[in-house]
Amino acid sequence: MNNPKYQLQSSLPQLSAHPRFGPMSKSIKIVLMVLLHILLALTMRSHKLLSTLHAMAVLAIGVYTALTSKDIKEIIPIAGYITGAEVLWRMTKAGVFWEFGKYATIAILILALLKMGKIKRAVLPLLFFIVLIPSAALTVGAFGWSERARELISFNMSGPLATSVCILFFSQIKADPNELRNWVWPTVYPIISILTLAIFSTITATTINFVAESVFVTSGGFGPNQVSAVLGLGALLLVLQTVTVDKRDGRFLALGFALVFLVQSFLTFSRGGLYNFAIALIGSVLHLLAKPNRFVRSIFTISLILLLMMAFILPQLEQFTGGTLSKRFLDTDVASRESLSKADFQIFSENPAFGVGPGMAMYFRRGAVFAAAHTEYTRILAEHGSGGVLALLILMLLLLLSYFKAPDAVSRAWMVGLAGWSLVEMGHAAMRLVAISFLLGWATISWEKTENTTMVDQAEKASLPLSKEKYGSGF
């Protein structure tokens, strides 16, 4: 019994179970998944077939999980993964149709709902989409049952349909805020692949012309607005997880990747992703004022990011871009979007009942650019008329109900952050990404208050110290 070798061996199980070493295994898993998705991105870049197989495999896993899982919440990481991977599949030219991410999400969530059987609180989520359907007849009337009509209807209504299904799905779920970390990283992993392609394109380019507009080279050769948006989304999710979730595992990795996401988002010269991130994060942090510990943590985290950005990163980026970075992000000109929005309002005023049909506004705009809508709010009015008005009111009502049902500051912070990102993105990029629908659904989840969280709230209100031995050191 006094053998040193025996004593060392017998102590190993206790050592591995020690809370100081427990998070290490989680962090290692995160690192391995990050490395896998870096390798996956570089391989998919050269092999379109792998990108196609990846998309089909994710859909197959989602369908299988939806049909066999006993816990409906097991679907959420898969839906989150599709959310992060949608732009990746588009970037790498996967052999799937453009709206694959939306319809894949719709399919697996509907299967999960059907398997669950009894569905509650379905009226408003379904009504949100139903009121938009009548105007589709106008598009069919203009083009007949042609491929063009199907394209216009699918492109413009797949977002609202996905939103309806996501809200319906998440409204059936109750979750503890500490469960969020199990959903954040699966959403972020494919965004790391997108980041990899953007960085690779940037460092391998022979020349990069930085001008006062978005840059495709630093966006991995794909649409800068979509790349910037998902990079900002990845940063938002990781920062929110860091400041609200008590578990420490992966915290430094999360902050590191959030910072890199923001740096590359700057280099895309597309402003939308950073605007989404900043507005959503500010809204979230303001709600943490009611929880001093987390508010202080959030202020420290944001201050650290700002310090690194202002003191080290932005000066280097300004030099790298030849001084055009500051000019681009100080430019607040939105003339083109404003022109489209004004034209949409004019169309709505002339066609208030049913609008002009999904996808048809571009054919009715007088003196404006012939292009698909960039602002979902005006598009839905112009193309759906009074149905669009009802849909927007229903969406706002659903979000308000979710906000006031949230039991504490942490859940309200998440609700505001998720909904805020989506609502801002809808303001300048319509519903081109399934991320909008997924986050709007996620924002309407029913939050639970664990016993641990309740005791923390009570202690904070009473300004009493908590015992680290009983409640952990993550607060």
C-alpha positions as CSV (number, residue, x, y, z in Angstrom):
1,M,0.0,0.0,0.0
2,N,3.0,2.3,0.5
3,N,4.3,1.6,-3.0
4,P,4.7,5.0,-4.7
5,K,3.8,3.5,-8.1
6,Y,0.5,2.1,-6.6
7,Q,-0.3,5.4,-5.0
8,L,0.2,7.3,-8.3
9,Q,-2.0,4.8,-10.2
10,S,-4.7,4.9,-7.6
11,S,-4.8,8.7,-7.6
12,L,-5.3,9.0,-11.4
13,P,-9.1,8.5,-11.4
14,Q,-9.5,11.1,-8.8
15,L,-7.2,13.4,-10.6
16,S,-9.1,13.0,-13.9
17,A,-12.4,13.7,-12.1
18,H,-11.1,16.8,-10.4
19,P,-13.1,19.9,-11.6
20,R,-9.8,21.6,-12.5
21,F,-9.1,18.9,-15.1
22,G,-12.7,18.1,-16.1
23,P,-13.1,21.0,-18.6
24,M,-9.9,20.0,-20.3
25,S,-11.6,17.1,-22.1
26,K,-14.3,19.4,-23.4
27,S,-11.7,21.9,-24.6
28,I,-9.8,19.2,-26.3
29,K,-13.0,18.0,-28.1
30,I,-13.6,21.6,-29.3
31,V,-10.0,21.9,-30.6
32,L,-10.3,18.6,-32.4
33,M,-13.6,19.7,-34.0
34,V,-12.0,23.0,-35.0
35,L,-9.1,21.3,-36.7
36,L,-11.4,18.9,-38.5
37,H,-13.5,21.8,-39.9
38,I,-10.3,23.7,-41.0
39,L,-9.2,20.6,-42.9
40,L,-12.7,20.0,-44.2
41,A,-12.9,23.6,-45.5
42,L,-9.6,23.3,-47.4
43,T,-10.6,20.0,-48.9
44,M,-14.1,21.1,-49.9
45,R,-12.6,24.1,-51.6
46,S,-10.9,21.8,-54.1
47,H,-13.4,19.0,-54.2
48,K,-17.0,20.0,-55.0
49,L,-18.1,16.4,-54.6
50,L,-17.0,16.4,-50.9
51,S,-19.0,19.6,-50.3
52,T,-22.1,17.9,-51.8
53,L,-21.6,14.7,-49.8
54,H,-21.1,16.8,-46.7
55,A,-24.5,18.6,-47.2
56,M,-26.3,15.3,-47.9
57,A,-24.7,13.6,-44.9
58,V,-25.8,16.5,-42.6
59,L,-29.3,16.2,-43.9
60,A,-29.3,12.4,-43.5
61,I,-28.1,12.7,-39.9
62,G,-30.8,15.3,-39.2
63,V,-33.6,13.1,-40.6
64,Y,-32.3,10.1,-38.7
65,T,-32.1,12.0,-35.5
66,A,-35.6,13.5,-36.0
67,L,-37.1,10.1,-36.5
68,T,-35.3,8.2,-33.8
69,S,-34.4,10.6,-31.0
70,K,-36.4,10.4,-27.8
71,D,-35.4,14.0,-26.9
72,I,-36.6,16.7,-29.4
73,K,-33.7,18.9,-28.2
74,E,-31.2,16.7,-29.9
75,I,-32.3,18.2,-33.2
76,I,-31.2,21.7,-32.2
77,P,-27.4,21.2,-32.7
78,I,-28.0,19.7,-36.1
79,A,-30.3,22.6,-37.2
80,G,-27.6,24.9,-35.8
81,Y,-25.0,23.2,-37.8
82,I,-27.0,23.6,-41.0
83,T,-27.4,27.3,-40.1
84,G,-23.6,27.7,-39.9
85,A,-23.0,25.5,-43.0
86,E,-25.4,27.1,-45.4
87,V,-22.9,29.7,-46.6
88,L,-20.1,27.2,-46.6
89,W,-22.1,25.0,-49.1
90,R,-22.7,28.0,-51.3
91,M,-19.1,29.0,-51.2
92,T,-17.8,25.6,-52.1
93,K,-20.4,25.1,-54.8
94,A,-22.0,22.0,-53.3
95,G,-24.3,20.2,-55.7
96,V,-27.5,21.2,-53.9
97,F,-30.0,24.0,-54.7
98,W,-29.5,27.5,-53.4
99,E,-32.2,27.3,-50.6
100,F,-31.0,23.8,-49.5
101,G,-30.2,25.0,-46.0
102,K,-33.7,26.4,-45.4
103,Y,-35.5,23.4,-46.8
104,A,-33.2,21.0,-44.9
105,T,-34.0,22.8,-41.7
106,I,-37.7,22.8,-42.5
107,A,-37.7,19.1,-43.2
108,I,-36.0,17.9,-40.1
109,L,-37.9,20.2,-37.8
110,I,-41.3,19.1,-39.3
111,L,-40.3,15.4,-38.9
112,A,-39.4,16.0,-35.3
113,L,-42.7,17.8,-34.7
114,L,-44.7,15.0,-36.3
115,K,-42.9,12.4,-34.3
116,M,-43.5,14.4,-31.1
117,G,-47.3,14.2,-31.8
118,K,-49.1,16.7,-29.6
119,I,-48.1,20.2,-30.7
120,K,-49.0,23.3,-28.6
121,R,-49.1,27.0,-29.3
122,A,-49.2,26.4,-33.1
123,V,-51.7,29.1,-34.2
124,L,-49.5,32.2,-34.3
125,P,-46.4,30.6,-35.9
126,L,-48.5,29.0,-38.6
127,L,-50.6,32.1,-39.2
128,F,-47.4,34.1,-39.7
129,F,-46.8,32.1,-42.9
130,I,-50.5,31.4,-43.9
131,V,-51.3,35.1,-44.4
132,L,-48.5,35.4,-46.9
133,I,-49.8,32.6,-49.2
134,P,-52.6,34.4,-51.1
135,S,-50.2,36.8,-52.9
136,A,-48.3,33.9,-54.4
137,A,-51.3,33.6,-56.9
138,L,-50.2,36.9,-58.4
139,T,-46.7,35.6,-59.2
140,V,-48.2,32.5,-60.8
141,G,-50.7,34.7,-62.7
142,A,-47.8,36.7,-64.1
143,F,-45.5,33.8,-65.1
144,G,-47.8,30.8,-65.1
145,W,-46.6,27.5,-63.6
146,S,-43.2,28.1,-64.9
147,E,-39.7,27.6,-63.5
148,R,-39.4,31.4,-63.1
149,A,-42.5,31.6,-60.9
150,R,-41.2,28.7,-58.8
151,E,-37.9,30.4,-58.4
152,L,-39.4,33.7,-57.3
153,I,-41.8,32.1,-54.9
154,S,-39.2,29.8,-53.4
155,F,-36.5,32.5,-53.1
156,N,-38.8,34.9,-51.3
157,M,-41.1,32.7,-49.3
158,S,-38.7,30.0,-48.1
159,G,-37.4,32.4,-45.4
160,P,-40.8,33.1,-43.9
161,L,-41.7,29.4,-44.2
162,A,-38.5,28.4,-42.3
163,T,-39.2,31.1,-39.7
164,S,-42.7,29.8,-39.2
165,V,-41.4,26.2,-38.7
166,C,-38.5,27.2,-36.5
167,I,-40.7,29.3,-34.2
168,L,-43.3,26.4,-34.0
169,F,-40.5,23.9,-33.2
170,F,-38.7,26.0,-30.5
171,S,-42.0,27.0,-28.9
172,Q,-42.4,23.4,-27.9
173,I,-39.1,23.3,-26.0
174,K,-38.1,24.3,-22.5
175,A,-34.4,24.7,-21.8
176,D,-32.0,25.8,-19.1
177,P,-29.7,28.6,-20.3
178,N,-26.7,26.5,-19.4
179,E,-27.7,24.1,-22.1
180,L,-26.9,26.7,-24.7
181,R,-23.3,25.8,-24.8
182,N,-24.3,22.5,-26.3
183,W,-25.9,24.4,-29.2
184,V,-23.5,27.2,-29.8
185,W,-20.4,25.3,-30.8
186,P,-22.2,23.0,-33.3
187,T,-23.4,26.2,-35.0
188,V,-19.9,27.8,-34.9
189,Y,-17.9,24.8,-36.3
190,P,-19.0,25.3,-39.9
191,I,-18.5,29.1,-39.5
192,I,-14.9,28.3,-38.7
193,S,-14.7,26.5,-42.1
194,I,-16.0,29.7,-43.7
195,L,-13.4,31.7,-41.8
196,T,-10.7,29.3,-43.0
197,L,-11.6,29.8,-46.6
198,A,-11.7,33.6,-46.2
199,I,-8.3,33.7,-44.5
200,F,-6.8,31.3,-47.1
201,S,-8.1,33.4,-49.9
202,T,-6.7,36.6,-48.3
203,I,-3.2,35.3,-47.6
204,T,-2.8,33.6,-51.0
205,A,-4.0,36.5,-53.1
206,T,-1.3,38.1,-55.2
207,T,-3.1,41.5,-55.1
208,I,-6.1,42.8,-53.2
209,N,-7.8,46.0,-54.3
210,F,-9.4,47.6,-51.3
211,V,-11.9,50.2,-52.3
212,A,-15.0,51.7,-50.8
213,E,-17.1,48.6,-51.4
214,S,-17.2,45.0,-50.3
215,V,-14.2,42.8,-51.2
216,F,-14.7,39.3,-52.6
217,V,-11.1,38.1,-52.2
218,T,-11.1,38.6,-48.4
219,S,-14.6,36.9,-48.3
220,G,-13.3,33.6,-49.7
221,G,-14.4,34.5,-53.2
222,F,-18.1,34.5,-52.2
223,G,-20.7,37.2,-51.4
224,P,-19.1,39.5,-48.7
225,N,-22.5,40.4,-47.2
226,Q,-23.3,36.7,-46.4
227,V,-19.8,35.9,-45.2
228,S,-19.6,39.0,-43.0
229,A,-23.1,38.2,-41.6
230,V,-22.2,34.6,-40.5
231,L,-18.8,35.7,-39.2
232,G,-20.6,38.3,-37.0
233,L,-23.1,35.7,-36.0
234,G,-20.3,33.3,-34.8
235,A,-18.7,36.1,-32.8
236,L,-22.0,37.0,-31.2
237,L,-22.8,33.4,-30.1
238,L,-19.4,32.9,-28.7
239,V,-19.4,36.2,-26.7
240,L,-22.9,35.6,-25.4
241,Q,-21.9,32.1,-24.3
242,T,-18.8,33.5,-22.5
243,V,-20.6,36.1,-20.5
244,T,-23.8,34.2,-19.6
245,V,-22.9,30.5,-19.3
246,D,-21.2,29.4,-16.0
247,K,-19.1,26.6,-17.4
248,R,-15.5,27.7,-18.1
249,D,-14.5,25.0,-20.6
250,G,-13.7,26.5,-24.0
251,R,-14.1,30.1,-22.8
252,F,-10.7,31.3,-24.0
253,L,-11.1,29.5,-27.3
254,A,-14.5,31.1,-27.7
255,L,-13.1,34.6,-27.1
256,G,-10.2,33.9,-29.4
257,F,-12.4,32.8,-32.3
258,A,-14.8,35.6,-31.7
259,L,-12.0,38.1,-32.1
260,V,-10.7,36.4,-35.3
261,F,-14.3,36.3,-36.7
262,L,-14.6,40.1,-36.2
263,V,-11.2,40.8,-37.8
264,Q,-12.1,38.9,-40.9
265,S,-15.5,40.5,-41.0
266,F,-13.8,43.9,-41.1
267,L,-11.6,42.7,-44.0
268,T,-14.7,41.7,-46.1
269,F,-15.5,45.4,-46.1
270,S,-19.2,44.4,-45.7
271,R,-20.6,46.4,-42.9
272,G,-23.7,44.4,-42.2
273,G,-22.1,41.6,-40.2
274,L,-20.4,44.0,-37.7
275,Y,-23.6,46.1,-37.4
276,N,-25.6,42.9,-36.6
277,F,-23.0,41.9,-34.0
278,A,-22.7,45.3,-32.3
279,I,-26.5,46.1,-32.1
280,A,-27.4,42.6,-30.9
281,L,-24.6,42.5,-28.3
282,I,-25.4,45.9,-26.9
283,G,-29.1,44.9,-26.5
284,S,-28.1,41.7,-24.7
285,V,-25.6,43.3,-22.3
286,L,-28.0,46.0,-21.2
287,H,-30.3,43.3,-20.0
288,L,-27.6,41.8,-17.8
289,L,-27.6,44.9,-15.6
290,A,-30.0,43.0,-13.4
291,K,-27.3,40.3,-12.8
292,P,-24.2,42.2,-11.5
293,N,-21.8,39.2,-11.8
294,R,-22.6,38.6,-15.4
295,F,-22.8,42.2,-16.3
296,V,-19.3,42.8,-14.9
297,R,-18.1,39.8,-16.8
298,S,-19.7,41.1,-20.0
299,I,-18.2,44.6,-19.6
300,F,-14.8,43.1,-19.0
301,T,-15.1,40.9,-22.0
302,I,-16.3,43.6,-24.3
303,S,-13.6,46.0,-23.0
304,L,-10.9,43.4,-23.6
305,I,-12.1,42.9,-27.2
306,L,-12.3,46.7,-27.8
307,L,-8.8,47.3,-26.3
308,L,-7.3,44.6,-28.5
309,M,-9.1,46.0,-31.5
310,M,-8.3,49.7,-31.0
311,A,-4.8,49.3,-29.8
312,F,-3.4,46.5,-31.9
313,I,-5.7,45.1,-34.6
314,L,-7.4,48.0,-36.3
315,P,-4.2,50.0,-36.8
316,Q,-2.7,47.0,-38.5
317,L,-5.8,46.5,-40.7
318,E,-5.8,50.2,-41.6
319,Q,-2.2,49.9,-42.7
320,F,-2.9,46.6,-44.6
321,T,-5.8,48.1,-46.4
322,G,-4.0,51.3,-47.3
323,G,-6.2,53.5,-45.2
324,T,-9.4,52.5,-46.9
325,L,-10.8,50.5,-43.9
326,S,-11.8,53.6,-41.9
327,K,-13.2,55.2,-45.0
328,R,-15.4,52.2,-45.7
329,F,-16.8,51.8,-42.2
330,L,-17.3,55.6,-41.6
331,D,-19.3,55.8,-44.8
332,T,-23.0,55.6,-43.9
333,D,-24.3,55.9,-47.4
334,V,-27.3,53.6,-47.9
335,A,-28.7,55.3,-51.0
336,S,-29.3,52.1,-53.0
337,R,-31.2,50.4,-50.2
338,E,-33.1,53.5,-49.4
339,S,-34.1,53.8,-53.0
340,L,-35.4,50.2,-53.1
341,S,-37.3,50.7,-49.8
342,K,-39.0,53.9,-51.0
343,A,-40.0,52.1,-54.2
344,D,-41.4,49.2,-52.2
345,F,-43.5,51.6,-50.1
346,Q,-44.9,53.2,-53.3
347,I,-45.8,49.7,-54.6
348,F,-47.5,48.9,-51.3
349,S,-49.5,52.1,-51.3
350,E,-50.7,51.3,-54.8
351,N,-51.5,47.6,-54.0
352,P,-52.4,47.5,-50.4
353,A,-54.6,44.4,-50.4
354,F,-52.4,41.6,-51.8
355,G,-49.3,43.4,-52.9
356,V,-47.8,42.4,-56.3
357,G,-46.7,38.8,-55.5
358,P,-43.5,37.3,-54.0
359,G,-40.5,38.3,-56.1
360,M,-42.5,40.7,-58.3
361,A,-41.6,44.0,-56.7
362,M,-38.5,44.4,-58.9
363,Y,-40.7,44.5,-62.0
364,F,-42.9,47.3,-60.5
365,R,-40.2,49.6,-59.2
366,R,-40.1,52.8,-61.2
367,G,-36.7,54.6,-61.3
368,A,-35.1,52.1,-58.9
369,V,-32.4,49.5,-59.4
370,F,-33.8,46.2,-60.9
371,A,-32.8,43.9,-58.1
372,A,-34.2,41.6,-55.4
373,A,-35.2,43.4,-52.2
374,H,-32.6,44.0,-49.5
375,T,-35.0,45.0,-46.8
376,E,-37.5,42.3,-45.7
377,Y,-39.8,44.7,-44.0
378,T,-40.5,46.7,-47.2
379,R,-40.4,43.6,-49.4
380,I,-43.1,41.9,-47.4
381,L,-45.3,45.0,-47.6
382,A,-44.8,45.5,-51.4
383,E,-45.2,41.9,-52.3
384,H,-47.8,40.7,-49.8
385,G,-49.8,43.8,-49.0
386,S,-52.1,43.5,-46.0
387,G,-50.9,39.9,-45.5
388,G,-47.4,41.3,-45.1
389,V,-48.7,43.8,-42.5
390,L,-50.3,40.9,-40.5
391,A,-47.2,38.8,-40.8
392,L,-45.0,41.5,-39.3
393,L,-47.4,42.2,-36.5
394,I,-47.6,38.5,-35.7
395,L,-43.8,38.2,-35.7
396,M,-43.5,41.2,-33.3
397,L,-46.2,39.7,-31.1
398,L,-44.4,36.3,-30.9
399,L,-41.2,38.0,-29.9
400,L,-42.8,40.3,-27.3
401,L,-44.5,37.3,-25.8
402,S,-41.3,35.4,-25.6
403,Y,-39.5,38.4,-24.1
404,F,-42.0,38.9,-21.3
405,K,-42.2,35.2,-20.5
406,A,-38.4,35.0,-20.1
407,P,-37.9,34.3,-16.3
408,D,-34.6,36.1,-15.7
409,A,-32.0,38.5,-17.1
410,V,-29.9,35.8,-18.7
411,S,-32.7,34.4,-20.7
412,R,-33.9,37.9,-21.7
413,A,-30.3,38.8,-22.8
414,W,-30.2,35.7,-25.0
415,M,-33.7,36.4,-26.4
416,V,-32.7,40.0,-27.3
417,G,-29.4,39.0,-28.8
418,L,-30.8,36.2,-31.0
419,A,-33.8,38.2,-32.1
420,G,-31.8,41.4,-32.5
421,W,-29.3,39.8,-34.8
422,S,-32.1,38.5,-37.0
423,L,-34.1,41.7,-37.1
424,V,-31.1,43.8,-38.1
425,E,-30.0,41.3,-40.7
426,M,-33.6,41.4,-42.2
427,G,-33.2,45.2,-42.4
428,H,-30.3,45.1,-44.9
429,A,-30.2,41.6,-46.4
430,A,-33.9,40.4,-46.5
431,M,-34.1,36.7,-45.6
432,R,-31.3,35.3,-47.6
433,L,-29.9,33.2,-44.7
434,V,-31.6,30.4,-42.8
435,A,-29.7,31.9,-39.8
436,I,-32.5,34.5,-39.5
437,S,-35.2,31.9,-39.2
438,F,-33.2,29.7,-36.8
439,L,-32.3,32.5,-34.4
440,L,-35.9,33.9,-34.4
441,G,-37.1,30.4,-33.5
442,W,-34.4,30.0,-30.9
443,A,-35.4,33.4,-29.4
444,T,-38.9,32.1,-28.7
445,I,-37.9,29.1,-26.7
446,S,-39.4,28.6,-23.2
447,W,-36.6,29.2,-20.7
448,E,-36.4,27.2,-17.5
449,K,-34.9,28.5,-14.2
450,T,-32.7,25.9,-12.5
451,E,-32.4,25.7,-8.8
452,N,-28.8,26.8,-9.1
453,T,-29.8,29.9,-11.1
454,T,-32.6,30.7,-8.7
455,M,-30.2,30.6,-5.7
456,V,-27.7,32.8,-7.6
457,D,-30.5,35.4,-8.4
458,Q,-31.5,35.5,-4.7
459,A,-28.0,35.9,-3.5
460,E,-27.3,38.7,-6.0
461,K,-30.5,40.6,-5.0
462,A,-29.5,40.2,-1.3
463,S,-25.9,41.2,-2.2
464,L,-24.6,38.1,-0.3
465,P,-21.5,36.2,-1.3
466,L,-22.0,32.7,-2.7
467,S,-20.1,29.7,-1.6
468,K,-17.8,28.5,-4.4
469,E,-17.6,25.0,-3.0
470,K,-21.4,24.6,-3.3
471,Y,-22.2,26.6,-6.5
472,G,-18.9,26.4,-8.4
473,S,-16.4,29.1,-9.3
474,G,-17.8,30.1,-12.7
475,F,-19.9,33.0,-11.4
